[in-house]
Amino acid sequence: MQLDLEFVRSQFPAFSEPSLKGWAFFENAGGSYPCMQVIHRLIGFYMKNKVQPHYPYPASMLAGELMDVSYKRMADYLNVNESEIHFGPSTTQNVYVLANAMRPMWSDGDEIIVSCQDHEANAGAWRRLADRGMKVVEWHVHPETGLLSLDVLEGLFSDRTRMVAFPHCSNVIGHINPVKEISQRARQHGALSVVDGVGYAPHGFPDMKELSADIYLFSTYKTLGPHLGVMYVNKELIGKMENQSHFFKEGITRSMLTPAGPDHAQIAAASGILDYFDAVYEHHFDEEAAPAQRNSAIVRLFREHEKALLERLLDFLRSRDDVRIVGPDTTEERVPIVSIIPINKDLKMVYATLTKHKLMLGIGHFYAVRPFMDMDIPIEPGVLRISFLHYTRMEEIDQLIAGLKAALDE
Ligand SMILES: Cc1ncc(COP(=O)(O)O)c(C=O)c1O
């Protein structure tokens, strides 16, 4: 079974938008195109339900229901309990709140291990706990490959380790870390795992039960949806954390980790992502299935398609001796996020030529400053990042390769 790309692309207004015609989008790790189901729900909420939710008059009741449905459906898709899903403004802010909520769980001198492969979102707020009595232990990446090693991790644990923070996959290297194994090791040492899934989730939602991390975060503006951060927090944990909301919200789990009033319309619109996933499932499969099973079926379709495209791109990049691929150069255990550095060519000039070829890409450090420090890659100008999703076409990869050839050969 192959992904029906025409069907997939018909669900994204950006692909029929005249002003974007001819432009190939390769900055998906920065933020994806939204599917039409999300846009419709967002507009619908603003048109009909933009009132304070959960009062007993019709527009308000429906506003509340539309939001509640998003919590429930997101939980079902991720295979967790509804009370374990928290929508906040962004992953950066969610981690910031978490760090404050979790600090009182620990004593002065307790240790947390923080990876150096992370985007700063899952690093800075934890590192700041060093000023509040915690010992921060750095889990460095390999200076050439950029990979995190489990053997290195093993040597970092002590009887005071309380938490390990690391990414499911880095937003510049794209290599998928073995979350289950790392989380299990952390657990064996009595430590919690906090996983930044922002780089991974756009390529298919994981099954949280299978993954077994204690806390998992991702951002829906990179998963075809509105600008929110989703946080899964194991329900055993929330009672141990300090309430970060108003004092009278103590015990209301949905509020305790989201002190800022959540964006109602965007929470309601988040369901649109799942409408889209349902539509993809129904288009490709006949059998009835529960959300978590539908999810794993479509994730397989997404990943296979992405892998074929990635293979073509990496074949091209490996054939060049004037480009460095940052991190591993194979399709194994990786999502299609590929950072490159041209050798002997000015990065910004290369970028400018790519733009002339109607290629939309990212350039810079992408807030992944720490992995670049470990790898001795200057953050200015940084790297050129190519990232795509299941809605990308092989023709767009060819357009990219043609642009890269022109930029590198000129
Ligand atoms: C891997 C990774 N983690 C975290 C973030 C931060 O997410 P947010 O913008 O929702 O704070 C990003 C954003 O680019 C990211 O790529």
The ligand as an SDF file (V2000), in Angstrom:
LIG
                    3D

 16 16  0  0  0  0  0  0  0  0999 V2000
   13.2860   20.0390   18.4090 C   0  0  0  0  0  0  0  0  0  0  0  0
   12.5660   21.2710   18.8610 C   0  0  0  0  0  0  0  0  0  0  0  0
   12.2380   21.3710   20.1460 N   0  0  0  0  0  0  0  0  0  0  0  0
   11.5700   22.4370   20.6220 C   0  0  0  0  0  0  0  0  0  0  0  0
   11.2180   23.4730   19.8010 C   0  0  0  0  0  0  0  0  0  0  0  0
   10.5020   24.6350   20.3800 C   0  0  0  0  0  0  0  0  0  0  0  0
    9.1390   24.5330   20.1180 O   0  0  0  0  0  0  0  0  0  0  0  0
    8.1850   25.7780   20.3820 P   0  0  0  0  0  0  0  0  0  0  0  0
    8.3970   26.7300   19.2710 O   0  0  0  0  0  0  0  0  0  0  0  0
    6.8040   25.1710   20.3910 O   0  0  0  0  0  0  0  0  0  0  0  0
    8.5480   26.3470   21.6820 O   0  0  0  0  0  0  0  0  0  0  0  0
   11.5550   23.4260   18.4480 C   0  0  0  0  0  0  0  0  0  0  0  0
   11.2170   24.5510   17.5630 C   0  0  0  0  0  0  0  0  0  0  0  0
   11.7750   24.7360   16.5210 O   0  0  0  0  0  0  0  0  0  0  0  0
   12.2400   22.2930   17.9720 C   0  0  0  0  0  0  0  0  0  0  0  0
   12.5920   22.1920   16.6940 O   0  0  0  0  0  0  0  0  0  0  0  0
  1  2  1  0
  2  3  1  0
  2 15  2  0
  3  4  2  0
  4  5  1  0
  5  6  1  0
  5 12  2  0
  6  7  1  0
  7  8  1  0
  8  9  2  0
  8 10  1  0
  8 11  1  0
 12 13  1  0
 12 15  1  0
 13 14  2  0
 15 16  1  0
M  END
$$$$
